[in-house]
Structure formats: structure tokens, C-alpha cells
């Protein structure tokens, strides 16, 4: 038989999804696994949103919609962006897709050609490099420093731009670090982006999940020059606990959105009609459930950071948003448990799963092997149990 397309060999399965699947299988086999891997809220989808979906079904709203999404949902996105971000978009500048990941993939399809460089600050979300590779573009990883809160600086950005650089992917608040950019930091980055004639893909999926004094800002807020180069990606998965509903969107220049819509019309066609009605309610209905989730995540954040920093050999920054912590664990490398040697985040994650029944994601998946990622999108009871297991497992290394 003839071989598969060569592009398939350039990408790898999502390690975060693989870890979650492994933990679920162990649970199915009767193992009491504490899962810190999942990147989804543990809260149920709010009732008003589920009710809107039921109404859609009962009213027969179960057919095709326009491939780019319903006008009503596009308008709801426009209102949301004006109210929350001070950004005025028309429905023609909005594309509704099957989740934010699908939005990002559509962008990659229309922006990246073979050989184009895509700047990706590390630590990064696992799918960014692979989506570039699928277009035969070159993911150019730009290291950030923990002492800078893992934020890309304008100086570092400028030093990595070449004649082949097409775009920068910016994620604030970040998965996996939870760190976000201030308005001043975004302004400095925008100056470089505009001067170098780049696009910026702004992944804002964790916009609503921010804590303490941190204020979320979109880089598109800086001004017209950067906005016309910005593709804002967002959705309802994280903010409204709707991961399985698969609704995300892109806001950007009309010509790019039109091209993305054409690509989508030949791949998935429209997102699910019922989910679009549910997402419309999520954006236009009461936001009490979002505020409740943020309060609970904030409590968990404080607890998990305090406990991790009290463990010998572990240090952990306090995240400003999302629902992840990204503790540094390389002080444990070179130690062992019995015949098991720990030399990497992958070794440590395997040890924790098999010896402590705790699932974490190794930092190597995010381009930062000195770290592991833990999600606190699980109950406080589960967090406490998992942290106690981690502490015991860490102390068992010598």
C-alpha cells in the first residue's frame, strides 16, 4: 500500500489528552487515581445554558446553520467583545468554529505556508507547534524565564524575528503557567509586532479566569495598527464549563475571517446548531456561575501553591489566571526510588502515576522539562488528597 502523507509523521498526539485517558483507564480498572491532568472545569454546565440547548432541540433547531456560524451568535460575540474588551467588531469579522482549538487550526490553514516561521513562547500549549507543522511551517520556540513570570519581553521577541517570521502566538493567561500580560507589556510587544509586520494570534480562552489584582487585556485593545494584525481566539469551553459543547470563535480582519470561513466550509461546515444556541445563552444570559467558578478556583489556587512551595525541592509561582500551576521539579532529578531513576519530567510523571496514583502532565509536553503541570480544576478534597500523595512520593526519592 502507498504510504501516508509525510505531514502525519511530523506531529504527535496531545500528551495532555493522553495522560487524561490513561488516568481514566486506570480508574476504570479500579485504581484510585487522583487526576491533575484535565484542562476542563469540574463544574457542570450552568442550567440556563443547558435549558437553552433543550429549547433548541424542542423547537427543531437541529439542521445546518451557515458554515461560519449563526448570525445571532456572531452578534452575541460582538456585544461581548465590545462590553468586555472595548473592541468593536462586525459579524463579518467573526467566525464560529468547533472550539478554540479548531479556530487556531483554521488560522494556521490560512496564514502559514511552507517555511513560514511561527514564534511560540515556551512554555506553550501543546498544540501550537504541531498545528504549525501540519501546514509545513516552522514552529520557532522562544524560551521565556521564570524570573519574568514566563512572559515574552519585547527585546527577546525582536531578537527572534527573521525575514521568514509570519506570526507570533500569544496566550494570556497561559496554559500551562497561568501567567498573564499587563497592558504595558502588551503595548511593548505590539510595537515590535507592528514594526516587524507580523500577525499575532491571541489565544484568550482563559480570559474570564483571572484572580487577585490581575486585569485581563487583549493585545487588540492597544490600537488600530496592532488590531488589524491580530486574530483573537476565544470560546465558552473554560469560562462556562462547556468543553464538550465545542464552540469557539475568531475575531479578526474581514479578509482573513472570510478565508477561514471558506476553509471551514470544506472541512467541518457549521458547528453544532444546538451548541451554538447554548453558547448564545452563555454570552447573553446571567454570569453568576462564571463568578462562582472563579471564586472557587481562586481558593484552590491559593491552597495548591502554598502546599507545593512547602514541599522540599519544589518551587511554584502563583498563577494569575487559568486553572493550572507549573511547579519547578528538577531539583528531584538524579534521585531514584528503588531501581527507578528520575531524570526528566516524563520520568517523574510516570513515577507519580505508577507509584502514587497521581496523574500530572510532564513539562516536556509544554517545552519546559524542568516542570510539571497540575490542574486545579478539581475539587478541594481531591486536591488535598493528591497533594498528600505527591508529598509522600517526593519524599520517597533519594
C-alpha positions as a printed Julia matrix, in Angstrom:
398×3 Matrix{Float64}:
   0.0    0.0    0.0
   1.12   3.56  -0.63
   2.47   5.45   2.42
   0.59   8.0    4.48
   1.18  11.71   3.95
   4.54  12.77   5.34
   2.93  15.51   7.46
   1.44  12.86   9.74
   4.88  11.86  10.89
   5.73  15.43  11.9
   3.13  15.65  14.68
   2.44  13.73  17.85
  -0.73  13.06  19.84
  -1.66  15.55  22.57
   0.15  14.46  25.74
  -2.43  16.19  27.95
  -5.26  14.17  26.41
  -3.14  11.02  26.59
  -2.46  11.5   30.31
  -6.18  12.09  31.0
  -7.11   8.99  29.02
  -4.56   6.9   30.91
  -5.9    8.13  34.25
  -9.47   7.34  33.2
  -8.47   3.84  32.16
  -6.78   3.21  35.5
  -9.93   4.37  37.29
 -11.98   2.02  35.13
  -9.63  -0.75  36.25
 -10.39   0.06  39.88
  -7.33   2.19  40.71
  -8.0    5.26  42.88
  -6.21   7.78  40.66
  -6.08  11.49  41.51
  -6.1   13.32  38.2
  -4.35  16.67  37.91
  -4.17  16.4   34.14
  -7.52  17.53  32.8
  -7.8   21.02  31.35
 -11.52  21.38  31.94
 -13.6   22.77  34.81
 -15.08  20.16  37.13
 -18.31  22.19  37.44
 -21.38  21.26  35.45
 -22.53  23.47  32.58
 -24.87  26.1   34.09
 -28.54  25.15  34.0
 -29.69  28.14  31.92
 -27.28  27.1   29.18
 -28.5   23.51  29.2
 -32.09  24.77  29.11
 -31.29  26.83  26.01
 -29.96  23.7   24.31
 -33.12  21.77  25.21
 -35.26  24.59  23.79
 -33.23  24.44  20.58
 -33.87  20.73  20.26
 -37.57  21.0   21.06
 -38.05  23.85  18.58
 -36.38  21.88  15.81
 -33.21  23.93  15.64
 -31.3   20.82  14.62
 -30.41  21.47  10.99
 -27.47  23.05   9.21
 -26.62  26.64  10.02
 -24.38  28.88   7.9
 -20.93  27.28   7.81
 -19.41  30.26   9.63
 -21.99  30.19  12.44
 -25.35  31.75  13.16
 -25.82  35.49  12.89
 -27.27  35.55  16.42
 -24.15  34.0   17.96
 -21.83  36.23  15.94
 -23.75  39.25  17.18
 -23.53  37.97  20.76
 -19.74  37.67  20.35
 -19.6   41.23  19.01
 -21.56  42.53  22.01
 -19.36  40.56  24.42
 -16.15  41.94  22.88
 -17.45  45.5   22.98
 -18.58  45.23  26.6
 -15.64  43.25  27.96
 -12.76  44.45  25.82
 -13.83  47.75  24.3
 -13.37  46.24  20.83
 -15.86  46.93  18.04
 -16.25  44.06  15.57
 -18.87  43.38  12.91
 -20.38  39.92  12.44
 -18.42  39.66   9.16
 -15.26  39.75  11.29
 -16.33  36.76  13.43
 -16.03  33.05  12.65
 -17.72  30.49  14.92
 -15.86  27.17  14.98
 -15.86  23.8   16.76
 -13.91  25.01  19.78
 -10.94  27.35  20.18
  -8.57  24.59  19.01
 -10.48  24.42  15.73
 -10.27  28.22  15.49
  -6.5   28.06  15.89
  -6.24  25.33  13.26
  -8.3   27.37  10.79
  -5.93  30.3   11.35
  -2.92  28.1   10.7
  -4.53  26.86   7.47
  -4.96  30.33   6.01
  -1.86  32.09   7.36
   1.0   29.61   7.21
   2.82  28.42   4.12
   5.72  26.01   3.87
   8.8   27.5    5.51
   7.0   30.3    7.36
   8.29  30.77  10.9
   5.79  30.92  13.75
   7.13  32.32  17.02
   5.87  30.34  20.02
   6.93  31.38  23.53
   7.78  28.44  25.79
   6.23  27.09  27.93
   3.47  26.72  25.34
   0.17  24.92  24.92
   0.91  21.54  23.38
  -0.98  22.03  20.1
   0.66  25.25  18.89
   3.82  23.69  17.39
   2.01  20.73  15.86
  -0.62  22.87  14.17
   2.19  24.86  12.54
   3.95  21.65  11.48
   0.77  20.37   9.84
   0.99  23.37   7.49
   4.7   22.64   6.87
   5.54  25.86   8.7
   8.4   26.1   11.2
   7.48  26.46  14.88
  10.27  28.61  16.32
  10.3   28.15  20.09
  11.25  31.25  22.08
  12.35  30.49  25.63
  10.99  32.63  28.46
  12.3   32.82  32.02
  10.63  32.01  35.29
  12.03  35.24  36.75
  10.0   37.1   34.08
   6.9   35.11  35.09
   7.31  33.21  31.83
   6.33  36.3   29.85
   7.86  37.13  26.5
   9.59  40.52  26.51
   9.72  42.91  23.58
  13.51  42.69  23.49
  13.51  38.9   23.24
  10.75  38.98  20.63
  12.7   41.43  18.48
  15.81  39.26  18.57
  13.94  36.21  17.24
  12.23  37.83  14.25
  13.67  36.95  10.83
  12.62  37.64   7.26
  10.67  34.36   7.35
   8.7   35.14  10.52
   4.96  35.28   9.81
   3.26  35.36  13.2
   3.52  35.24  16.98
   1.22  33.08  19.09
   0.39  34.77  22.39
  -1.55  33.04  25.18
  -2.7   35.15  28.14
  -3.48  33.87  30.72
  -1.25  30.99  29.79
  -1.67  27.28  29.66
   0.42  25.83  31.34
   1.85  28.59  33.56
  -1.24  30.66  34.42
   0.79  33.84  33.86
  -0.71  36.81  32.05
   0.45  40.02  30.37
  -0.22  43.52  31.64
  -1.42  46.26  29.31
   2.03  47.89  29.34
   3.73  44.59  28.46
   1.29  44.05  25.6
   1.92  47.59  24.37
   5.67  46.91  24.19
   5.11  43.66  22.3
   2.69  45.41  19.93
   5.35  47.94  18.95
   7.64  45.14  17.79
   4.85  43.25  16.04
   3.76  46.3   14.06
   7.33  47.36  13.25
   8.16  43.86  12.0
   4.89  43.47  10.07
   3.82  40.3   11.88
   0.47  38.77  12.67
  -0.35  37.97  16.3
  -2.65  35.11  17.23
  -4.03  35.99  20.66
  -5.39  32.93  22.46
  -7.67  34.38  25.13
  -9.6   31.26  26.13
  -8.85  31.82  29.86
  -9.85  35.48  29.8
 -12.57  35.12  32.43
 -10.5   33.02  34.83
  -8.25  35.62  36.47
  -7.5   36.25  40.13
  -6.39  38.85  42.64
  -5.41  42.22  41.23
  -4.6   40.91  37.75
  -6.67  42.54  34.99
  -7.06  40.84  31.64
  -6.34  42.83  28.49
  -6.35  41.82  24.84
  -3.44  42.97  22.72
  -6.05  44.11  20.18
  -7.0   46.88  22.63
  -3.71  48.72  22.05
  -4.78  50.45  18.85
  -5.75  50.13  15.2
  -2.25  49.28  13.97
  -2.0   46.12  16.09
  -5.68  45.25  15.88
  -5.59  44.84  12.11
  -2.78  42.29  12.61
  -4.49  40.44  15.47
  -6.61  37.3   15.4
  -8.39  36.97  18.73
  -9.34  33.41  19.67
 -11.8   32.69  22.47
 -14.72  30.47  23.36
 -17.06  29.23  26.07
 -15.29  25.97  26.96
 -13.37  27.17  30.01
 -15.37  30.21  31.1
 -18.76  28.47  31.12
 -17.67  24.85  31.67
 -18.71  23.85  28.16
 -15.7   21.86  26.99
 -17.79  19.15  25.33
 -20.08  21.58  23.52
 -17.21  22.58  21.18
 -17.82  26.25  20.47
 -15.05  28.77  19.92
 -14.58  31.8   17.73
 -12.07  34.02  15.96
 -12.34  37.79  15.65
 -10.11  39.49  13.14
  -9.67  41.26   9.79
 -12.56  40.53   7.47
 -10.43  39.15   4.63
  -8.79  36.59   6.92
 -12.11  35.61   8.52
 -13.6   35.14   5.05
 -10.72  32.86   4.05
 -11.08  30.88   7.28
 -14.81  30.54   6.67
 -14.11  29.09   3.23
 -11.7   26.55   4.7
 -14.21  25.62   7.4
 -16.97  25.19   4.82
 -14.87  22.44   3.24
 -13.86  20.74   6.5
 -16.45  20.71   9.27
 -19.13  23.01   7.83
 -21.04  24.63  10.71
 -20.51  23.99  14.42
 -23.37  22.08  16.02
 -26.58  24.09  15.81
 -27.67  23.15  19.34
 -24.31  24.12  20.82
 -24.49  27.49  19.1
 -27.79  28.23  20.82
 -26.28  27.15  24.12
 -23.24  29.41  23.55
 -25.52  32.33  22.71
 -27.19  31.91  26.1
 -23.78  31.59  27.77
 -22.76  35.0   26.44
 -26.05  36.85  26.84
 -27.5   35.21  29.96
 -26.62  35.53  33.67
 -22.92  35.31  34.51
 -23.33  34.26  38.16
 -21.97  30.77  37.51
 -18.78  32.19  35.99
 -18.18  34.35  39.07
 -18.81  31.35  41.32
 -16.26  29.23  39.45
 -13.66  31.98  39.64
 -14.11  32.26  43.42
 -13.71  28.51  43.87
 -10.71  28.29  41.55
  -9.08  31.13  43.47
  -9.41  29.22  46.76
  -7.92  26.13  45.19
  -5.12  28.15  43.61
  -4.06  29.58  46.98
  -4.1   26.17  48.63
  -2.19  24.27  45.95
   0.52  26.93  45.62
   1.07  27.07  49.39
   1.27  23.28  49.72
   3.61  22.84  46.76
   6.01  25.53  47.95
   6.18  23.84  51.35
   7.47  20.61  49.75
  11.22  20.08  49.72
  12.75  20.58  46.29
   9.6   22.14  44.78
   9.03  25.79  43.87
   5.87  27.18  42.33
   4.92  30.61  41.02
   1.45  31.91  41.86
  -0.6   31.9   38.64
  -2.62  34.98  37.71
  -5.21  33.12  35.68
  -6.43  29.86  34.12
  -6.53  26.82  36.46
  -3.03  25.4   36.33
   0.1   25.53  38.43
   3.5   24.85  36.9
   5.89  23.88  39.7
   9.61  23.5   39.11
  10.69  19.97  39.99
  14.16  19.49  38.5
  15.72  19.53  41.99
  14.38  15.97  42.15
  16.2   14.87  39.01
  19.05  12.49  39.65
  17.18  10.89  42.54
  15.62   7.47  42.45
  13.06   5.19  44.04
  14.34   1.65  44.19
  15.65   0.94  40.71
  13.59   3.75  39.18
  15.76   6.79  38.28
  14.18  10.21  37.82
  15.98  12.23  35.15
  13.16  14.14  33.46
   9.6   15.39  33.82
   8.45  12.34  31.87
  10.2   10.04  34.35
   8.65  11.91  37.25
   5.14  11.84  35.78
   5.44   8.11  35.16
   6.7    7.54  38.71
   3.85   9.57  40.22
   1.22   7.74  38.2
   2.52   4.26  38.9
   3.75   4.66  42.47
   1.42   7.33  43.87
  -1.64   7.01  41.59
  -1.44  10.72  40.74
  -1.7   11.94  37.15
   0.24  15.08  36.21
   1.43  16.33  32.82
   5.2   16.39  32.27
   6.6   19.8   31.45
   8.38  18.48  28.38
   4.98  18.46  26.66
   4.99  22.26  27.02
   8.63  22.76  26.08
   9.84  23.04  29.7
  11.28  19.78  31.02
  12.17  21.22  34.46
   8.47  21.5   35.37
   5.22  19.56  35.64
   1.69  20.88  35.19
  -1.13  20.32  37.67
  -4.7   21.39  37.01
  -6.73  22.6   39.98
  -9.96  22.21  38.05
 -10.99  19.52  40.51
 -12.49  19.53  43.99
 -10.61  20.81  47.03
 -10.96  17.37  48.6
  -9.31  15.77  45.58
  -6.59  18.43  45.53
  -5.74  17.82  49.19
  -5.63  14.06  48.71
  -3.46  14.38  45.61
  -1.04  16.81  47.23
  -0.57  14.5   50.2
   0.26  11.69  47.8
   2.69  13.92  45.92
   4.45  14.97  49.11
   4.87  11.35  50.16
   6.09  10.34  46.68
   8.6   13.2   46.52
   9.96  12.35  49.96
  10.33   8.75  48.82
  13.04   9.74  46.34
  16.64   9.62  47.45
